[in-house]
Amino acid sequence: MIRPFLFGVTLIYLALDNILDGPFREFLKTYFDLKEFGTNTREEYLYYLLLFLGLSQIIVSVKEAFRPDNTLEEE
């Protein structure tokens, strides 16, 4: 239950960091030829997809954490 939440947080961090020119994007610029964000539409769609997937992971894991336990009841 905690693992999907952490994956979601990681995906959101990566997406927002690259969208907002954070430290991870600056690190990647030293190894890859990255231009300004938004000049490559594939890159832009990738980070928005990562943001969506991260939000989905967090929503699902929070809903799972607050799910009532009576559905696992033995008969």
C-alpha positions in Angstrom: 0.0 0.0 0.0 2.9 2.4 0.7 4.8 1.3 -2.4 2.2 2.6 -5.0 2.0 5.9 -3.0 5.8 6.3 -3.1 5.8 5.5 -6.9 3.1 8.2 -7.4 5.1 10.8 -5.4 8.2 9.9 -7.4 6.4 10.3 -10.8 4.9 13.6 -9.7 8.3 14.9 -8.6 9.9 13.9 -11.9 7.1 15.5 -13.9 7.0 18.7 -12.0 10.7 19.0 -11.8 11.1 18.7 -15.5 8.2 21.0 -16.3 9.5 23.7 -13.9 13.2 23.4 -14.7 14.2 21.9 -11.4 17.5 20.4 -10.2 16.9 17.0 -11.8 16.4 18.6 -15.2 19.5 20.7 -14.8 21.4 17.4 -13.9 20.0 15.8 -17.1 21.1 18.8 -19.2 24.7 17.9 -18.4 24.4 14.5 -20.0 21.7 15.0 -22.7 21.0 17.8 -25.1 17.8 19.2 -23.6 16.3 22.3 -24.9 13.7 24.5 -23.2 10.6 22.7 -22.0 7.8 22.8 -24.5 10.0 22.9 -27.7 9.7 19.1 -28.1 6.0 18.0 -28.0 6.9 14.3 -27.3 8.8 15.3 -24.2 6.0 17.6 -23.1 3.4 14.8 -23.5 5.7 12.4 -21.6 5.9 14.6 -18.6 2.2 15.3 -18.5 1.6 11.6 -18.8 3.9 11.0 -15.8 2.1 13.6 -13.9 -1.3 12.0 -14.6 0.0 8.5 -13.7 1.5 9.8 -10.5 -1.7 11.5 -9.5 -3.6 8.3 -10.3 -1.3 6.2 -8.2 -1.7 8.5 -5.2 -5.5 8.7 -5.5 -5.8 4.9 -5.7 -3.4 4.3 -2.8 -5.2 6.8 -0.6 -8.6 5.3 -1.5 -7.2 1.9 -0.7 -5.9 3.1 2.7 -9.3 4.4 3.8 -11.3 1.4 2.5 -13.3 -0.3 5.1 -12.0 -3.7 6.2 -15.4 -5.4 6.4 -15.1 -6.4 2.7 -12.4 -8.9 3.6 -14.7 -10.5 6.2 -14.7 -14.3 6.2 -18.1 -16.1 6.0 
